[in-house]
Amino acid sequence: MRSKDHFSKIPESQPAIAQMDALLRKSGIHLPSDRLEQLWTYHQLLRQHNPELNLTRIHNFTNMVLKLYVDSILPGRLMDLPSPLLDLGTGPGMPGIPLKIAYPQLTLLLAESRQKRVAFLKTVVEKLNFPDVEVVGEGITPHFERPVAGVITRAVEDMAATIDRVRGCLMKDGLVIFMKGPHCDEEIQAASERFMKEYRLSKDQSYNIPNTSHERRLVVFQRLGEPLFVKKAKAMERYISRIIESEQNPLFKDLKKLLGSRGIRKQKKALVAGSKQVLEVLSQFPELCEAWIGSGEKDPPPPDSPEHLNWYQLSSPLFQSLDVFGTGKPLLLIRIKTVEKWAPDDGLPEGCTVFIPFQDPENVGSVIRSAAAFGADQVILLSESAHPYHPKALRASGGTVLGIRILEGPSLAELPEDLPLLPLSAGGRDIAEIAFPDTFAFLPGIEGPGLPEQFKKNAVSIPIDSRVESLNAATATAIALYAWSQYRRKHSGV
Ligand SMILES: C[S@@+](CC[C@H](N)C(=O)[O-])C[C@H]1O[C@@H](n2cnc3c(N)ncnc32)[C@H](O)[C@@H]1O
């Protein structure tokens, strides 16, 4: 490899500043004398401290100039460098120090976790009398929150790891600049896929260190969103935030009661869980949303949330006691719509009504979801039923509870027999063979006891294998709804 290098014939016995200048110029880099001297001083320091600190394995003068200094400066010729720029894992100062010498207007942060190297970097910065260069003597983690417009990194780690690491400090539109060798397609692909929503690949340029056979690749990702600390600050400004750390806090006590149907009925409020559902409810029913509930201040409300939203920041144990599904993601406190009453005298509207007597909130939620999916006209909750806004019901309903017409009716025993009912019970007529009336209601039984005797005579059933006693009540209702939707499609072309 070395024999191909154009400059390998330069005598190594007495390298001098002029030879460095010549190598730089042949590589297209023209430094004025004061900056050339800075680079020379840096080179001397590197040489002086290398035996003790093992700063670089490159010892040959020509190679040091080309593979370290020229290589470090080249990104500045291929793009406009963002400033302030964080050189992450700078080691002995590469590419940061040569870049700062070539582009003195840069504000630079040199991050290095190994303390001996940190001491070396501080000596360099002092000797070169650099303005606007700071040595950050710590390992960069996502908790590092100093705002920077760009990050540059050479020979540190894979791209995805770095992008993740700088999520605390890189500002919106900021650039992560990777100085890589030619074979980094897999890394680019992995990082592009993982950060698809937050970053875009803005540059991928192959080049050579001039007059050498050394191939390089400059890969740049641009951040599309804000870092967390900015999101937090904006959210603090926009929403009323409350920190809740005690179980005795009245707000928390009320929230805790929303884990059961009684509390929901009394307060007319509910908790929505699961990030997808929370975001859907927030965008579809902003007027119903009261508070965004998170663990501490991580995960602030999204920037376009309604302004009246409160932001409750719960201590981790308090949050976990509300996060019954263990999502770890924020919950949403919503007001529930007033549920209209229904009495038998009101009759039924044309189409399909579904009565719900289920005591298991998951069954309530999943039947509501099926009712919405198959186009039922309304759902009437009998007094036996669990609350449709119970956290388990809301989750099982996939949010459809908020979209479908729901009424509150009497108990199962109070339903008159002369309603146009299609009770669901094993042993009834085969549902595939009946003609569905224009106006009717499905009436499934309660889990366990099933239907009271008086309804069984008109029941319809879903034929099942004789070794299975019965279907789950919500499943049976879903299949009955499907049978009706198929019948309707066939007979009315809907
Ligand atoms: C292989 S060296 C490369 C140094 C230099 N960028 C170069 O091109 O010569 C990697 C350096 O990154 C430092 N480093 C690794 N992870 C780091 C982190 N998270 N924050 C700061 N420095 C880190 C290591 O201590 C090491 O000095």
Ligand as a Chemical Component Dictionary entry (heavy atoms), coordinates in Angstrom:
data_LIG
# 
_chem_comp.id                   LIG 
_chem_comp.type                 NON-POLYMER 
_chem_comp.pdbx_formal_charge   0 
_chem_comp.three_letter_code    LIG 
# 
loop_
_chem_comp_atom.comp_id 
_chem_comp_atom.atom_id 
_chem_comp_atom.alt_atom_id 
_chem_comp_atom.type_symbol 
_chem_comp_atom.charge 
_chem_comp_atom.model_Cartn_x 
_chem_comp_atom.model_Cartn_y 
_chem_comp_atom.model_Cartn_z 
_chem_comp_atom.pdbx_ordinal 
LIG C1  C1  C 0  -10.177 4.628  17.878 1  
LIG S1  S1  S 1  -10.127 6.137  18.701 2  
LIG C2  C2  C 0  -10.326 7.246  17.395 3  
LIG C3  C3  C 0  -9.784  8.598  17.755 4  
LIG C4  C4  C 0  -9.880  9.658  16.671 5  
LIG N1  N1  N 0  -11.247 10.017 16.354 6  
LIG C5  C5  C 0  -9.134  9.266  15.421 7  
LIG O1  O1  O 0  -9.728  9.196  14.374 8  
LIG O2  O2  O -1 -7.926  9.062  15.528 9  
LIG C6  C6  C 0  -11.699 6.252  19.508 10 
LIG C7  C7  C 0  -11.674 7.227  20.674 11 
LIG O3  O3  O 0  -13.000 7.490  21.050 12 
LIG C8  C8  C 0  -13.064 7.582  22.462 13 
LIG N2  N2  N 0  -14.482 7.332  22.780 14 
LIG C9  C9  C 0  -15.172 6.194  22.558 15 
LIG N3  N3  N 0  -16.460 6.347  22.927 16 
LIG C10 C10 C 0  -16.577 7.620  23.367 17 
LIG C11 C11 C 0  -17.670 8.383  23.875 18 
LIG N4  N4  N 0  -18.893 7.862  23.998 19 
LIG N5  N5  N 0  -17.467 9.657  24.215 20 
LIG C12 C12 C 0  -16.223 10.190 24.102 21 
LIG N6  N6  N 0  -15.170 9.510  23.644 22 
LIG C13 C13 C 0  -15.335 8.247  23.277 23 
LIG C14 C14 C 0  -12.063 6.541  22.929 24 
LIG O4  O4  O 0  -11.579 6.799  24.214 25 
LIG C15 C15 C 0  -10.985 6.679  21.888 26 
LIG O5  O5  O 0  -10.004 7.599  22.291 27 
# 
loop_
_chem_comp_bond.comp_id 
_chem_comp_bond.atom_id_1 
_chem_comp_bond.atom_id_2 
_chem_comp_bond.value_order 
_chem_comp_bond.pdbx_ordinal 
LIG C1  S1  SING 1  
LIG S1  C2  SING 2  
LIG S1  C6  SING 3  
LIG C2  C3  SING 4  
LIG C3  C4  SING 5  
LIG C4  N1  SING 6  
LIG C4  C5  SING 7  
LIG C5  O1  DOUB 8  
LIG C5  O2  SING 9  
LIG C6  C7  SING 10 
LIG C7  O3  SING 11 
LIG C7  C15 SING 12 
LIG O3  C8  SING 13 
LIG C8  N2  SING 14 
LIG C8  C14 SING 15 
LIG N2  C9  SING 16 
LIG N2  C13 SING 17 
LIG C9  N3  DOUB 18 
LIG N3  C10 SING 19 
LIG C10 C11 SING 20 
LIG C10 C13 DOUB 21 
LIG C11 N4  SING 22 
LIG C11 N5  DOUB 23 
LIG N5  C12 SING 24 
LIG C12 N6  DOUB 25 
LIG N6  C13 SING 26 
LIG C14 O4  SING 27 
LIG C14 C15 SING 28 
LIG C15 O5  SING 29 
# 
